[in-house]
Structures are given as C-alpha cells and as structure tokens.
Amino acid sequence: MAPAKGAGVAMVLDRRALNRALLERQLLLERRHLPALEAIRHLVGLQSQAPGPPYVGLWSRLADFSFDELAELITDRKAVRVALLRGTIFLVDGDDCLRLRPLMNDFLVRNLWATHGTAGLTGADLAEVAAAGRAAVEAEPLTFKRLGEALAGRWPDSDPRALVLAVRATVPLVQVPPRGLWGRSGQSAHTSAESWLGRPLSGEGTRAELVRRYLAAFGPATVKDVQTWSSLTGLGEVVERLRPELRTYRDEHGRELFDVPDGPLPDPTVPAPVRLVAGFDNMLLSHADRARVISEADRGRVFTVNGIIRPTVLVDGFVHGKWDMKAARGTATLTVDLFRPVTEADRAAIHAEATALLAAAHPGAEPTVLVSAGR
C-alpha cells in the first residue's frame, strides 16, 4: 500500500486508513502473543499516572496476559514507573528508563521554572537541591511529603513542594513497590532509577531514535503529532534529517505525514474488534489531531477538566463510549456508557469483553456487566 520512495505525489491516507494503522501498531487490531515486557518496549511505555491503567492496557492488547505478569516485572525491577514523556508518569522497561530519561531533562527543568519560577526556590541552587534529594532517596525510598520535609530543613526559605519538584525534574525518580502493583494501595515512595536498577543512565537515547519508535507505534504522523506525544520541541529538524529514510503521505487536510519504511498500513475496510481501552491510554493522547480515533464531541465526554482521561470503548475502531469498573465485598461491576446505539452483535461483543476483563482483574468476584442503550 505504501508508495515507492521518490514517488512524485504522496498517497493520501483518510481517517479510516489512519485509524487502522494506529490500531495495528497499538496491538489493538488483534491480540498478540507477546511477553508483556516486549509489548511495553514496542509501545514506548504506557502512561501510568494511576497504577491500574497499564494492566488494562496490556490486557486489551495481549493474548493470555495475566495481571500477575506485570506485577512481577515491577517487583523484579524490569519495569519501572518514572516521569518521562510530557512530564507525566510512564511505565517503561528498565533499559528505556535509562536511555530515554536524559532526553526529557531540559523539558522537565523548563516546566519547573514555568510552574514555580525562581521564587519557589528562594536561596536554593538547583544542582545542590538535586544532589541533596538524590542522597536522601537513595538512602531510603521517600514519599514526596517526607522528601520535602528533609529538604526544607536545609532550605527553609524555599517552598517544600518546589524543592521536591526540583528533584523530580533533575533526578530520575522511580516509584518503588508496592506502589504500581494491582490491588495494592499506599503512597508513592521514590528512589533514583540508577539506585533501583543498579546501573547508570546510558545517555545513548537520541531524538532520532525517539521519532522512529514513535512512528513505529503511532504513525503515520505529522511533526506536530510527535511533539504532542513527547512535549519535546525542535523535532522538525530531526524529522528533516531522517526524511531520506522515511516514507511520506498526506492526510485529508493536506498535512504531511511521516512513517518508518516498514510501518504497516492495513486495508481501511478490515474489521476492527470491540476493545475496552484503559484510562489515560496513549492511543488517545499521542496526536495533535485525534480524529483518527475519537471525535471532538466524544473527546469532551472522555477528557475531564481536571486532567482525567476516562477508559473508553472502541467500536469499529473508534471511541464509542466510556466504561468504569468497581470492586467491593466479593463483587465486581463494569458499567459501559455508550455515546450512541450499537448493533446487537457489537453489544454482545462489549458484554463479552467486559466479562473477560472482570475475570482477569478481579478473579473470584461475582461479576456484573451493565451496558447502556446509547444516547
């Protein structure tokens, strides 16, 4: 389906073509028989502001996935939760943490200054705060509250929260178990990635590598899409250097799309199965124009004003509703709120997916699935 390099007119990819390409690369067109760690690497991590979504995200994508598999990766220090892309918490494999975290340093420091300015760090040198914070969390994993208290003793004129964020921006802090384990709760305690993983930051990750990996998992895409996903700037120059090795297309609005040479482009008419997608899923967050998977009207139903991105239902590859799951006293309920009516076949598929997710997430609980008629 891809044109040969050097073709004079770029192929136009419509919304359905981009949708099917995204689903295929996000492992949502069919469940894959992959180890969870391999899937995490392919996806360049999963957004993990809350501990639960990566479990559902992998369950939606992988055949025979067990929630225990991811929990073991976290306890065995093979996967970590760390501030990364867009400055938010990502679940990534240990190697990616060490390779990619240095690429985010400048962004995280700029974000710190934009949020607090110099007033929040009155009398504090950023490098000294970073060194003191690193020493504190490497001596013992600390919550942000305890870290702020420790640093405030040395810099009493500074805002303790600003001191903590200064450490977060300059030191790769990972959240240690039991935080991040399914069914476990408690405050987040942090230590440095180097201390937790037992090796230094590699410094080998490059912006070119990041662009290639983004396109492999989310493409074809515009430069603005890559910047939306990563929050890095200046990526236009990186893409231009890569242009000789990339394929190019146009979308329906004439925007230039870039892609890796072997990026799959399924037939736009290929059926897409019903999927329950996790909250905060990167499939919804990683493009400037998200029409390839969600309409603007539905986006307002899924993205809340306080930054929550609700779990969603895909029907024919596009967001068609949202869902919520709760468990208590030996029962587990999954409620689906459809934004519009669906066929009986799709309703049956939604019910089957919801029942299977309840069994995976809350084994032994009495399951209940409630699906609305659609508005």
BALOBA-1460 file (C-alpha; in Angstrom, 3 decimals):
// residues 375
<rec num="1" residu="m" x="0.000" y="0.000" z="0.000"/>
<rec num="2" residu="a" x="2.979" y="2.307" z="0.536"/>
<rec num="3" residu="p" x="4.309" y="4.255" z="-2.447"/>
<rec num="4" residu="a" x="7.866" y="3.752" z="-3.618"/>
<rec num="5" residu="k" x="10.457" y="6.217" z="-2.395"/>
<rec num="6" residu="g" x="10.770" y="9.145" z="-4.699"/>
<rec num="7" residu="a" x="7.153" y="8.999" z="-5.875"/>
<rec num="8" residu="g" x="6.108" y="12.398" z="-7.093"/>
<rec num="9" residu="v" x="2.679" y="12.516" z="-5.454"/>
<rec num="10" residu="a" x="2.235" y="11.407" z="-1.859"/>
<rec num="11" residu="m" x="-0.565" y="8.947" z="-1.148"/>
<rec num="12" residu="v" x="-3.479" y="10.415" z="0.802"/>
<rec num="13" residu="l" x="-4.483" y="8.492" z="3.907"/>
<rec num="14" residu="d" x="-8.023" y="9.146" z="5.075"/>
<rec num="15" residu="r" x="-9.306" y="8.901" z="8.641"/>
<rec num="16" residu="r" x="-10.115" y="5.194" z="8.418"/>
<rec num="17" residu="a" x="-6.711" y="4.362" z="6.950"/>
<rec num="18" residu="l" x="-5.005" y="6.206" z="9.819"/>
<rec num="19" residu="n" x="-7.333" y="4.534" z="12.301"/>
<rec num="20" residu="r" x="-6.484" y="1.037" z="11.126"/>
<rec num="21" residu="a" x="-2.765" y="1.846" z="11.039"/>
<rec num="22" residu="l" x="-2.957" y="3.104" z="14.619"/>
<rec num="23" residu="l" x="-4.896" y="0.072" z="15.827"/>
<rec num="24" residu="e" x="-2.432" y="-2.315" z="14.189"/>
<rec num="25" residu="r" x="0.609" y="-0.591" z="15.669"/>
<rec num="26" residu="q" x="-1.046" y="-0.259" z="19.060"/>
<rec num="27" residu="l" x="-1.716" y="-4.022" z="19.089"/>
<rec num="28" residu="l" x="-5.467" y="-3.400" z="19.150"/>
<rec num="29" residu="l" x="-6.466" y="-4.840" z="15.785"/>
<rec num="30" residu="e" x="-5.817" y="-8.319" z="17.152"/>
<rec num="31" residu="r" x="-4.422" y="-9.514" z="20.466"/>
<rec num="32" residu="r" x="-0.768" y="-10.503" z="20.171"/>
<rec num="33" residu="h" x="1.094" y="-13.411" z="21.703"/>
<rec num="34" residu="l" x="3.884" y="-11.305" z="23.168"/>
<rec num="35" residu="p" x="5.589" y="-11.101" z="26.552"/>
<rec num="36" residu="a" x="4.366" y="-8.013" z="28.405"/>
<rec num="37" residu="l" x="7.861" y="-6.512" z="28.534"/>
<rec num="38" residu="e" x="8.211" y="-6.732" z="24.757"/>
<rec num="39" residu="a" x="4.846" y="-5.011" z="24.315"/>
<rec num="40" residu="i" x="5.850" y="-2.261" z="26.754"/>
<rec num="41" residu="r" x="9.020" y="-1.628" z="24.732"/>
<rec num="42" residu="h" x="7.124" y="-1.550" z="21.440"/>
<rec num="43" residu="l" x="4.601" y="0.954" z="22.798"/>
<rec num="44" residu="v" x="7.409" y="3.113" z="24.237"/>
<rec num="45" residu="g" x="5.776" y="2.654" z="27.619"/>
<rec num="46" residu="l" x="2.250" y="3.147" z="28.896"/>
<rec num="47" residu="q" x="1.051" y="6.270" z="30.659"/>
<rec num="48" residu="s" x="0.699" y="5.446" z="34.345"/>
<rec num="49" residu="q" x="-0.468" y="8.432" z="36.386"/>
<rec num="50" residu="a" x="-2.595" y="5.870" z="38.192"/>
<rec num="51" residu="p" x="-1.170" y="2.379" z="38.791"/>
<rec num="52" residu="g" x="-4.069" y="0.440" z="37.244"/>
<rec num="53" residu="p" x="-4.338" y="1.552" z="33.600"/>
<rec num="54" residu="p" x="-1.186" y="-0.242" z="32.311"/>
<rec num="55" residu="y" x="-2.657" y="-3.569" z="33.463"/>
<rec num="56" residu="v" x="-5.834" y="-2.984" z="31.474"/>
<rec num="57" residu="g" x="-3.831" y="-1.525" z="28.584"/>
<rec num="58" residu="l" x="-1.784" y="-4.705" z="28.261"/>
<rec num="59" residu="w" x="-4.809" y="-6.953" z="28.803"/>
<rec num="60" residu="s" x="-6.570" y="-5.236" z="25.875"/>
<rec num="61" residu="r" x="-3.585" y="-5.862" z="23.613"/>
<rec num="62" residu="l" x="-2.114" y="-9.234" z="24.548"/>
<rec num="63" residu="a" x="-3.409" y="-12.784" z="24.363"/>
<rec num="64" residu="d" x="-3.152" y="-14.765" z="27.599"/>
<rec num="65" residu="f" x="-1.951" y="-11.754" z="29.579"/>
<rec num="66" residu="s" x="-2.073" y="-12.145" z="33.350"/>
<rec num="67" residu="f" x="-2.117" y="-9.173" z="35.694"/>
<rec num="68" residu="d" x="0.481" y="-11.052" z="37.752"/>
<rec num="69" residu="e" x="2.896" y="-10.891" z="34.806"/>
<rec num="70" residu="l" x="3.129" y="-7.119" z="35.017"/>
<rec num="71" residu="a" x="3.266" y="-7.130" z="38.810"/>
<rec num="72" residu="e" x="6.272" y="-9.467" z="38.613"/>
<rec num="73" residu="l" x="8.024" y="-7.201" z="36.108"/>
<rec num="74" residu="i" x="7.678" y="-4.332" z="38.573"/>
<rec num="75" residu="t" x="8.800" y="-6.250" z="41.642"/>
<rec num="76" residu="d" x="11.691" y="-7.808" z="39.675"/>
<rec num="77" residu="r" x="12.820" y="-4.301" z="38.641"/>
<rec num="78" residu="k" x="12.408" y="-4.991" z="34.942"/>
<rec num="79" residu="a" x="9.690" y="-2.343" z="34.506"/>
<rec num="80" residu="v" x="9.527" y="0.969" z="36.348"/>
<rec num="81" residu="r" x="7.215" y="3.954" z="36.733"/>
<rec num="82" residu="v" x="9.097" y="7.197" z="36.117"/>
<rec num="83" residu="a" x="8.424" y="10.796" z="34.970"/>
<rec num="84" residu="l" x="9.087" y="10.722" z="31.246"/>
<rec num="85" residu="l" x="7.145" y="11.859" z="28.178"/>
<rec num="86" residu="r" x="5.067" y="15.008" z="28.673"/>
<rec num="87" residu="g" x="6.487" y="15.107" z="32.195"/>
<rec num="88" residu="t" x="3.957" y="12.545" z="33.389"/>
<rec num="89" residu="i" x="4.453" y="9.088" z="34.893"/>
<rec num="90" residu="f" x="5.120" y="6.304" z="32.394"/>
<rec num="91" residu="l" x="5.552" y="2.598" z="32.893"/>
<rec num="92" residu="v" x="8.614" y="1.635" z="30.835"/>
<rec num="93" residu="d" x="11.131" y="-1.158" z="30.773"/>
<rec num="94" residu="g" x="14.331" y="-0.508" z="32.726"/>
<rec num="95" residu="d" x="16.521" y="-0.045" z="29.655"/>
<rec num="96" residu="d" x="14.178" y="2.584" z="28.209"/>
<rec num="97" residu="c" x="14.128" y="4.396" z="31.537"/>
<rec num="98" residu="l" x="17.906" y="4.724" z="31.437"/>
<rec num="99" residu="r" x="18.075" y="5.527" z="27.706"/>
<rec num="100" residu="l" x="15.176" y="7.950" z="27.344"/>
<rec num="101" residu="r" x="15.004" y="9.795" z="30.660"/>
<rec num="102" residu="p" x="18.019" y="12.045" z="29.822"/>
<rec num="103" residu="l" x="16.149" y="13.277" z="26.729"/>
<rec num="104" residu="m" x="13.468" y="14.775" z="28.988"/>
<rec num="105" residu="n" x="15.783" y="16.669" z="31.368"/>
<rec num="106" residu="d" x="15.596" y="20.067" z="29.659"/>
<rec num="107" residu="f" x="11.815" y="19.869" z="29.285"/>
<rec num="108" residu="l" x="11.316" y="18.925" z="32.935"/>
<rec num="109" residu="v" x="13.531" y="21.771" z="34.158"/>
<rec num="110" residu="r" x="11.762" y="24.277" z="31.883"/>
<rec num="111" residu="n" x="8.445" y="23.029" z="33.201"/>
<rec num="112" residu="l" x="9.710" y="23.508" z="36.755"/>
<rec num="113" residu="w" x="10.625" y="27.156" z="36.087"/>
<rec num="114" residu="a" x="7.330" y="27.769" z="34.290"/>
<rec num="115" residu="t" x="5.400" y="26.383" z="37.258"/>
<rec num="116" residu="h" x="7.312" y="27.905" z="40.181"/>
<rec num="117" residu="g" x="9.866" y="30.361" z="38.789"/>
<rec num="118" residu="t" x="12.777" y="31.321" z="40.979"/>
<rec num="119" residu="a" x="10.508" y="32.391" z="43.850"/>
<rec num="120" residu="g" x="9.742" y="28.829" z="44.837"/>
<rec num="121" residu="l" x="13.435" y="28.026" z="45.263"/>
<rec num="122" residu="t" x="14.499" y="31.099" z="47.210"/>
<rec num="123" residu="g" x="18.141" y="30.782" z="48.185"/>
<rec num="124" residu="a" x="18.453" y="27.280" z="46.714"/>
<rec num="125" residu="d" x="20.818" y="26.234" z="43.948"/>
<rec num="126" residu="l" x="19.193" y="23.701" z="41.616"/>
<rec num="127" residu="a" x="22.265" y="21.458" z="41.432"/>
<rec num="128" residu="e" x="22.614" y="21.414" z="45.204"/>
<rec num="129" residu="v" x="18.930" y="20.593" z="45.663"/>
<rec num="130" residu="a" x="19.272" y="17.751" z="43.146"/>
<rec num="131" residu="a" x="22.302" y="16.330" z="44.940"/>
<rec num="132" residu="a" x="20.640" y="16.538" z="48.350"/>
<rec num="133" residu="g" x="17.439" y="14.994" z="47.033"/>
<rec num="134" residu="r" x="19.298" y="12.154" z="45.347"/>
<rec num="135" residu="a" x="21.230" y="11.380" z="48.523"/>
<rec num="136" residu="a" x="18.007" y="11.359" z="50.555"/>
<rec num="137" residu="v" x="16.021" y="8.982" z="48.309"/>
<rec num="138" residu="e" x="18.977" y="6.676" z="47.734"/>
<rec num="139" residu="a" x="19.443" y="6.315" z="51.485"/>
<rec num="140" residu="e" x="15.773" y="5.307" z="51.801"/>
<rec num="141" residu="p" x="12.817" y="5.478" z="49.370"/>
<rec num="142" residu="l" x="10.755" y="8.517" z="50.374"/>
<rec num="143" residu="t" x="7.309" y="9.896" z="49.708"/>
<rec num="144" residu="f" x="7.251" y="13.413" z="48.328"/>
<rec num="145" residu="k" x="5.975" y="14.650" z="51.686"/>
<rec num="146" residu="r" x="8.944" y="13.197" z="53.557"/>
<rec num="147" residu="l" x="11.376" y="14.348" z="50.871"/>
<rec num="148" residu="g" x="10.001" y="17.891" z="51.121"/>
<rec num="149" residu="e" x="10.402" y="17.833" z="54.895"/>
<rec num="150" residu="a" x="14.004" y="16.640" z="54.583"/>
<rec num="151" residu="l" x="14.909" y="19.348" z="52.074"/>
<rec num="152" residu="a" x="13.048" y="22.129" z="53.913"/>
<rec num="153" residu="g" x="15.403" y="21.713" z="56.846"/>
<rec num="154" residu="r" x="18.285" y="22.842" z="54.642"/>
<rec num="155" residu="w" x="16.361" y="25.446" z="52.595"/>
<rec num="156" residu="p" x="13.746" y="26.855" z="54.990"/>
<rec num="157" residu="d" x="13.004" y="29.868" z="52.784"/>
<rec num="158" residu="s" x="12.012" y="27.727" z="49.807"/>
<rec num="159" residu="d" x="8.644" y="26.164" z="49.084"/>
<rec num="160" residu="p" x="8.945" y="22.457" z="50.058"/>
<rec num="161" residu="r" x="6.814" y="21.448" z="47.070"/>
<rec num="162" residu="a" x="9.074" y="23.397" z="44.713"/>
<rec num="163" residu="l" x="12.101" y="21.669" z="46.239"/>
<rec num="164" residu="v" x="10.507" y="18.272" z="45.617"/>
<rec num="165" residu="l" x="9.622" y="19.164" z="42.030"/>
<rec num="166" residu="a" x="13.191" y="20.365" z="41.512"/>
<rec num="167" residu="v" x="14.409" y="16.905" z="42.499"/>
<rec num="168" residu="r" x="11.772" y="15.265" z="40.273"/>
<rec num="169" residu="a" x="12.942" y="17.382" z="37.330"/>
<rec num="170" residu="t" x="16.641" y="16.696" z="37.769"/>
<rec num="171" residu="v" x="16.799" y="13.185" z="39.250"/>
<rec num="172" residu="p" x="15.128" y="10.200" z="37.530"/>
<rec num="173" residu="l" x="12.840" y="9.150" z="40.371"/>
<rec num="174" residu="v" x="11.123" y="5.779" z="40.118"/>
<rec num="175" residu="q" x="8.181" y="4.723" z="42.251"/>
<rec num="176" residu="v" x="9.006" y="1.568" z="44.187"/>
<rec num="177" residu="p" x="6.623" y="-1.301" z="45.007"/>
<rec num="178" residu="p" x="4.121" y="-1.912" z="46.412"/>
<rec num="179" residu="r" x="3.023" y="1.201" z="44.509"/>
<rec num="180" residu="g" x="2.140" y="0.097" z="40.993"/>
<rec num="181" residu="l" x="1.040" y="-3.416" z="41.946"/>
<rec num="182" residu="w" x="-2.507" y="-4.401" z="41.030"/>
<rec num="183" residu="g" x="-4.813" y="-4.398" z="44.018"/>
<rec num="184" residu="r" x="-2.286" y="-2.736" z="46.305"/>
<rec num="185" residu="s" x="-2.558" y="0.819" z="47.615"/>
<rec num="186" residu="g" x="-0.468" y="3.282" z="49.530"/>
<rec num="187" residu="q" x="1.522" y="6.444" z="48.995"/>
<rec num="188" residu="s" x="4.207" y="6.619" z="46.325"/>
<rec num="189" residu="a" x="7.762" y="6.217" z="47.606"/>
<rec num="190" residu="h" x="10.660" y="7.133" z="45.336"/>
<rec num="191" residu="t" x="14.303" y="6.365" z="44.774"/>
<rec num="192" residu="s" x="16.625" y="7.070" z="41.873"/>
<rec num="193" residu="a" x="16.485" y="4.930" z="38.747"/>
<rec num="194" residu="e" x="20.215" y="4.295" z="38.989"/>
<rec num="195" residu="s" x="19.910" y="3.009" z="42.540"/>
<rec num="196" residu="w" x="16.834" y="0.876" z="41.819"/>
<rec num="197" residu="l" x="18.117" y="-0.620" z="38.558"/>
<rec num="198" residu="g" x="21.732" y="-0.929" z="39.665"/>
<rec num="199" residu="r" x="23.268" y="0.814" z="36.659"/>
<rec num="200" residu="p" x="23.743" y="4.393" z="35.405"/>
<rec num="201" residu="l" x="21.764" y="6.380" z="32.880"/>
<rec num="202" residu="s" x="23.042" y="5.265" z="29.489"/>
<rec num="203" residu="g" x="22.935" y="8.579" z="27.652"/>
<rec num="204" residu="e" x="22.541" y="6.571" z="24.445"/>
<rec num="205" residu="g" x="18.981" y="7.558" z="23.607"/>
<rec num="206" residu="t" x="18.625" y="10.091" z="20.806"/>
<rec num="207" residu="r" x="15.788" y="12.201" z="19.483"/>
<rec num="208" residu="a" x="16.069" y="10.408" z="16.163"/>
<rec num="209" residu="e" x="15.537" y="7.076" z="17.922"/>
<rec num="210" residu="l" x="12.547" y="8.504" z="19.758"/>
<rec num="211" residu="v" x="10.978" y="9.729" z="16.489"/>
<rec num="212" residu="r" x="11.479" y="6.355" z="14.802"/>
<rec num="213" residu="r" x="9.963" y="4.481" z="17.724"/>
<rec num="214" residu="y" x="7.016" y="6.864" z="17.904"/>
<rec num="215" residu="l" x="6.256" y="6.374" z="14.214"/>
<rec num="216" residu="a" x="6.516" y="2.585" z="14.582"/>
<rec num="217" residu="a" x="3.930" y="2.646" z="17.385"/>
<rec num="218" residu="f" x="1.710" y="5.617" z="16.429"/>
<rec num="219" residu="g" x="2.375" y="6.582" z="12.804"/>
<rec num="220" residu="p" x="1.981" y="7.746" z="10.144"/>
<rec num="221" residu="a" x="2.067" y="11.150" z="11.823"/>
<rec num="222" residu="t" x="2.957" y="14.816" z="11.486"/>
<rec num="223" residu="v" x="5.836" y="16.526" z="13.240"/>
<rec num="224" residu="k" x="3.262" y="18.202" z="15.481"/>
<rec num="225" residu="d" x="1.937" y="14.789" z="16.458"/>
<rec num="226" residu="v" x="5.384" y="13.667" z="17.611"/>
<rec num="227" residu="q" x="5.780" y="16.860" z="19.617"/>
<rec num="228" residu="t" x="2.340" y="16.409" z="21.216"/>
<rec num="229" residu="w" x="3.290" y="12.888" z="22.306"/>
<rec num="230" residu="s" x="6.703" y="13.795" z="23.698"/>
<rec num="231" residu="s" x="6.475" y="17.509" z="24.599"/>
<rec num="232" residu="l" x="9.905" y="17.922" z="23.001"/>
<rec num="233" residu="t" x="10.465" y="20.864" z="20.670"/>
<rec num="234" residu="g" x="12.721" y="21.230" z="17.653"/>
<rec num="235" residu="l" x="11.675" y="17.868" z="16.256"/>
<rec num="236" residu="g" x="11.090" y="19.317" z="12.791"/>
<rec num="237" residu="e" x="14.853" y="19.432" z="12.291"/>
<rec num="238" residu="v" x="15.161" y="15.831" z="13.474"/>
<rec num="239" residu="v" x="12.477" y="14.661" z="11.038"/>
<rec num="240" residu="e" x="14.123" y="16.542" z="8.179"/>
<rec num="241" residu="r" x="17.406" y="14.733" z="8.855"/>
<rec num="242" residu="l" x="15.502" y="11.453" z="8.859"/>
<rec num="243" residu="r" x="13.465" y="12.272" z="5.740"/>
<rec num="244" residu="p" x="15.634" y="10.192" z="3.338"/>
<rec num="245" residu="e" x="14.836" y="7.037" z="5.309"/>
<rec num="246" residu="l" x="11.140" y="7.770" z="5.933"/>
<rec num="247" residu="r" x="8.041" y="7.309" z="3.819"/>
<rec num="248" residu="t" x="5.729" y="10.295" z="3.403"/>
<rec num="249" residu="y" x="1.996" y="10.617" z="2.909"/>
<rec num="250" residu="r" x="-0.689" y="13.308" z="3.175"/>
<rec num="251" residu="d" x="-3.821" y="13.312" z="5.267"/>
<rec num="252" residu="e" x="-7.202" y="14.543" z="4.058"/>
<rec num="253" residu="h" x="-6.286" y="18.093" z="5.097"/>
<rec num="254" residu="g" x="-3.055" y="18.096" z="3.104"/>
<rec num="255" residu="r" x="-0.753" y="17.754" z="6.118"/>
<rec num="256" residu="e" x="2.452" y="15.829" z="5.530"/>
<rec num="257" residu="l" x="2.677" y="12.518" z="7.378"/>
<rec num="258" residu="f" x="5.915" y="10.661" z="8.075"/>
<rec num="259" residu="d" x="6.377" y="6.960" z="8.619"/>
<rec num="260" residu="v" x="9.008" y="4.293" z="9.131"/>
<rec num="261" residu="p" x="9.704" y="2.268" z="5.979"/>
<rec num="262" residu="d" x="8.127" y="-0.930" z="7.314"/>
<rec num="263" residu="g" x="5.162" y="0.654" z="9.065"/>
<rec num="264" residu="p" x="2.051" y="-1.485" z="8.440"/>
<rec num="265" residu="l" x="-0.935" y="0.060" z="6.667"/>
<rec num="266" residu="p" x="-3.866" y="-2.346" z="6.898"/>
<rec num="267" residu="d" x="-6.741" y="-2.143" z="4.463"/>
<rec num="268" residu="p" x="-9.107" y="0.548" z="5.831"/>
<rec num="269" residu="t" x="-12.019" y="-1.870" z="5.418"/>
<rec num="270" residu="v" x="-10.532" y="-4.566" z="7.660"/>
<rec num="271" residu="p" x="-12.879" y="-5.223" z="10.607"/>
<rec num="272" residu="a" x="-11.808" y="-3.810" z="13.974"/>
<rec num="273" residu="p" x="-12.890" y="-5.732" z="17.080"/>
<rec num="274" residu="v" x="-14.585" y="-4.202" z="20.090"/>
<rec num="275" residu="r" x="-11.980" y="-3.210" z="22.674"/>
<rec num="276" residu="l" x="-12.105" y="-1.790" z="26.193"/>
<rec num="277" residu="v" x="-9.257" y="0.721" z="26.356"/>
<rec num="278" residu="a" x="-7.677" y="1.823" z="29.620"/>
<rec num="279" residu="g" x="-7.927" y="5.312" z="31.056"/>
<rec num="280" residu="f" x="-5.023" y="7.611" z="30.116"/>
<rec num="281" residu="d" x="-4.256" y="5.338" z="27.170"/>
<rec num="282" residu="n" x="-1.640" y="6.798" z="24.844"/>
<rec num="283" residu="m" x="-3.740" y="5.882" z="21.830"/>
<rec num="284" residu="l" x="-5.927" y="8.874" z="22.776"/>
<rec num="285" residu="l" x="-3.129" y="11.240" z="23.811"/>
<rec num="286" residu="s" x="-0.397" y="10.972" z="21.227"/>
<rec num="287" residu="h" x="-1.579" y="13.035" z="18.257"/>
<rec num="288" residu="a" x="-2.286" y="16.723" z="17.809"/>
<rec num="289" residu="d" x="-5.299" y="15.716" z="15.676"/>
<rec num="290" residu="r" x="-7.043" y="12.821" z="17.414"/>
<rec num="291" residu="a" x="-9.794" y="12.411" z="14.818"/>
<rec num="292" residu="r" x="-8.211" y="9.113" z="13.751"/>
<rec num="293" residu="v" x="-9.686" y="7.541" z="16.884"/>
<rec num="294" residu="i" x="-12.064" y="9.988" z="18.641"/>
<rec num="295" residu="s" x="-14.385" y="12.792" z="17.529"/>
<rec num="296" residu="e" x="-14.282" y="16.224" z="19.122"/>
<rec num="297" residu="a" x="-17.760" y="15.709" z="20.592"/>
<rec num="298" residu="d" x="-16.737" y="12.427" z="22.193"/>
<rec num="299" residu="r" x="-13.446" y="13.869" z="23.349"/>
<rec num="300" residu="g" x="-15.423" y="16.229" z="25.577"/>
<rec num="301" residu="r" x="-17.119" y="13.213" z="27.172"/>
<rec num="302" residu="v" x="-13.831" y="11.404" z="27.827"/>
<rec num="303" residu="f" x="-11.355" y="14.160" z="28.773"/>
<rec num="304" residu="t" x="-12.312" y="15.879" z="32.040"/>
<rec num="305" residu="v" x="-11.444" y="19.406" z="33.136"/>
<rec num="306" residu="n" x="-9.199" y="18.102" z="35.935"/>
<rec num="307" residu="g" x="-6.997" y="16.088" z="33.583"/>
<rec num="308" residu="i" x="-8.632" y="12.672" z="33.893"/>
<rec num="309" residu="i" x="-8.906" y="10.630" z="30.679"/>
<rec num="310" residu="r" x="-11.616" y="8.054" z="31.182"/>
<rec num="311" residu="p" x="-11.475" y="4.433" z="29.986"/>
<rec num="312" residu="t" x="-13.104" y="4.106" z="26.575"/>
<rec num="313" residu="v" x="-14.943" y="1.610" z="24.382"/>
<rec num="314" residu="l" x="-13.856" y="1.121" z="20.772"/>
<rec num="315" residu="v" x="-16.478" y="0.040" z="18.259"/>
<rec num="316" residu="d" x="-15.321" y="-0.292" z="14.651"/>
<rec num="317" residu="g" x="-12.007" y="1.187" z="15.802"/>
<rec num="318" residu="f" x="-13.364" y="4.494" z="17.124"/>
<rec num="319" residu="v" x="-14.336" y="5.681" z="20.598"/>
<rec num="320" residu="h" x="-17.985" y="4.867" z="21.042"/>
<rec num="321" residu="g" x="-18.409" y="5.136" z="24.805"/>
<rec num="322" residu="k" x="-16.697" y="5.018" z="28.182"/>
<rec num="323" residu="w" x="-16.617" y="2.486" z="30.983"/>
<rec num="324" residu="d" x="-15.938" y="2.178" z="34.685"/>
<rec num="325" residu="m" x="-15.039" y="-0.791" z="36.865"/>
<rec num="326" residu="k" x="-15.542" y="-1.134" z="40.625"/>
<rec num="327" residu="a" x="-14.997" y="-3.988" z="43.047"/>
<rec num="328" residu="a" x="-16.093" y="-4.383" z="46.670"/>
<rec num="329" residu="r" x="-17.140" y="-7.150" z="49.071"/>
<rec num="330" residu="g" x="-16.632" y="-10.017" z="46.657"/>
<rec num="331" residu="t" x="-18.424" y="-8.374" z="43.729"/>
<rec num="332" residu="a" x="-17.088" y="-6.592" z="40.643"/>
<rec num="333" residu="t" x="-19.139" y="-4.400" z="38.329"/>
<rec num="334" residu="l" x="-18.212" y="-2.980" z="34.938"/>
<rec num="335" residu="t" x="-20.538" y="-0.277" z="33.639"/>
<rec num="336" residu="v" x="-20.448" y="0.785" z="29.979"/>
<rec num="337" residu="d" x="-21.891" y="4.168" z="28.976"/>
<rec num="338" residu="l" x="-22.378" y="4.174" z="25.203"/>
<rec num="339" residu="f" x="-22.494" y="7.503" z="23.390"/>
<rec num="340" residu="r" x="-24.770" y="6.115" z="20.655"/>
<rec num="341" residu="p" x="-26.653" y="2.885" z="19.955"/>
<rec num="342" residu="v" x="-24.786" y="-0.165" z="18.627"/>
<rec num="343" residu="t" x="-25.799" y="-3.331" z="16.831"/>
<rec num="344" residu="e" x="-26.761" y="-6.410" z="18.797"/>
<rec num="345" residu="a" x="-23.550" y="-8.076" z="17.645"/>
<rec num="346" residu="d" x="-21.446" y="-5.197" z="18.979"/>
<rec num="347" residu="r" x="-23.420" y="-5.154" z="22.236"/>
<rec num="348" residu="a" x="-22.733" y="-8.864" z="22.675"/>
<rec num="349" residu="a" x="-19.022" y="-8.258" z="21.967"/>
<rec num="350" residu="i" x="-18.903" y="-5.433" z="24.517"/>
<rec num="351" residu="h" x="-20.535" y="-7.671" z="27.106"/>
<rec num="352" residu="a" x="-18.057" y="-10.474" z="26.374"/>
<rec num="353" residu="e" x="-15.036" y="-8.154" z="26.642"/>
<rec num="354" residu="a" x="-16.326" y="-6.668" z="29.884"/>
<rec num="355" residu="t" x="-16.948" y="-10.106" z="31.393"/>
<rec num="356" residu="a" x="-13.465" y="-11.259" z="30.424"/>
<rec num="357" residu="l" x="-11.862" y="-8.125" z="31.883"/>
<rec num="358" residu="l" x="-13.699" y="-8.597" z="35.187"/>
<rec num="359" residu="a" x="-12.437" y="-12.177" z="35.352"/>
<rec num="360" residu="a" x="-8.854" y="-11.060" z="34.711"/>
<rec num="361" residu="a" x="-8.894" y="-8.057" z="37.030"/>
<rec num="362" residu="h" x="-10.985" y="-9.483" z="39.881"/>
<rec num="363" residu="p" x="-10.850" y="-13.288" z="39.761"/>
<rec num="364" residu="g" x="-13.270" y="-14.924" z="42.132"/>
<rec num="365" residu="a" x="-15.523" y="-11.875" z="42.424"/>
<rec num="366" residu="e" x="-19.174" y="-12.076" z="41.402"/>
<rec num="367" residu="p" x="-19.249" y="-10.225" z="38.035"/>
<rec num="368" residu="t" x="-21.895" y="-7.804" z="36.811"/>
<rec num="369" residu="v" x="-21.837" y="-6.058" z="33.435"/>
<rec num="370" residu="l" x="-24.150" y="-3.129" z="32.708"/>
<rec num="371" residu="v" x="-24.303" y="-1.687" z="29.180"/>
<rec num="372" residu="s" x="-26.364" y="1.400" z="28.410"/>
<rec num="373" residu="a" x="-28.582" y="1.605" z="25.346"/>
<rec num="374" residu="g" x="-26.706" y="4.592" z="23.938"/>
<rec num="375" residu="r" x="-27.799" y="8.206" z="23.843"/>
